[in-house]
C-alpha cells in the first residue's frame, strides 16, 4: 500500500462443515435412519455467503419411512451490529406431504450480544412461499422387493399454493464446560391469512470438540405446523447424533 494507506484486508478462504450420523424420530412416524449435511461459507469485508444442504433417509422393516431434503442459499450484508439478508430455501418431505416448499425471505437482523460466552442474533422480515403438496395416486408404499407393504391414508388432494407472510428468527450460542457450547436456532412463520396459526422450526444442539477438526453434535429438532396437511400430525421431533 502507498504511504499512509491501510493495508488491504486479506481475503478469507472458503470454510465448510460435513456432518453425518444417525437419527431417531417420534411424530408422524417412529423410525431410525441416517443423516448427512454440508455447509459452505465465504466471508468478505462487508458480506457473507452461506450455503447448506441436508438429507435424511430411513426405513422400517424394509419400508421407507423417511425421505426429506433441504437446501438453502443465504447472503448477508454486514453493517455491525446490524445486517440485512436474502435467504432462499427449498425443502421436500415425503411424509409431511410436501413435494416442494420454497421460501424467499428478506429482512434485517441485529446482533444483540457477541461475548465469548454468549451470542444472540434476532431477525425479522417478509417472506414469499410456494408449496406443492404430494398427492398420492397409488395409495401405497413398497418395500425394497417391490411388494406392497401398507397403504397411505385416503388423503384428499390439495392444490399448490402461494403465500405471503413474515419470518421471525433467533440464533443463540452459550459456552459450557470450557470448550463445548449449546446453540439454539428458532424460526417462526406466522400466518397472515389465518389468525393465530403458524409454523415453527427449532433446533437445539450440544457441540463438544473432539479434536481441532472434529466435534460431536447432539441435536433436537422440533417442527410444528398448526396448518399441517390432511393425514399428518402437527408436530414432528427428531433427535440427531452426529460427527461433524
C-alpha positions, 0 to 999 in steps of 0.5 A: 500500500502507498504511504499512509494507506491501510493495508488491504484486508486479506481475503478469507478462504472458503470454510465448510462443515460435513456432518453425518450420523444417525437419527431417531424420530417420534411424530408422524412416524417412529423410525431410525435412519441416517443423516448427512449435511454440508455447509459452505461459507465465504466471508468478505469485508462487508458480506457473507455467503452461506450455503447448506444442504441436508438429507435424511433417509430411513426405513422400517422393516424394509419400508421407507419411512423417511425421505426429506431434503433441504437446501438453502442459499443465504447472503448477508450484508454486514453493517455491525451490529446490524445486517440485512439478508436474502435467504432462499430455501427449498425443502421436500418431505415425503411424509409431511406431504410436501413435494416442494416448499420454497421460501424467499425471505428478506429482512434485517437482523441485529446482533444483540450480544457477541461475548465469548460466552454468549451470542444472540442474533434476532431477525425479522422480515417478509417472506414469499412461499410456494408449496406443492403438496404430494398427492398420492395416486397409488395409495401405497408404499413398497418395500425394497422387493417391490411388494406392497407393504401398507397403504397411505391414508385416503388423503384428499388432494390439495392444490399448490399454493402461494403465500405471503407472510413474515419470518421471525428468527433467533440464533443463540450460542452459550459456552459450557464446560470450557470448550463445548457450547449449546446453540439454539436456532428458532424460526417462526412463520406466522400466518397472515391469512389465518389468525393465530396459526403458524409454523415453527422450526427449532433446533437445539444442539450440544457441540463438544470438540473432539479434536481441532477438526472434529466435534460431536453434535447432539441435536433436537429438532422440533417442527410444528405446523398448526396448518399441517396437511390432511393425514399428518400430525402437527408436530414432528421431533427428531433427535440427531447424533452426529460427527461433524 
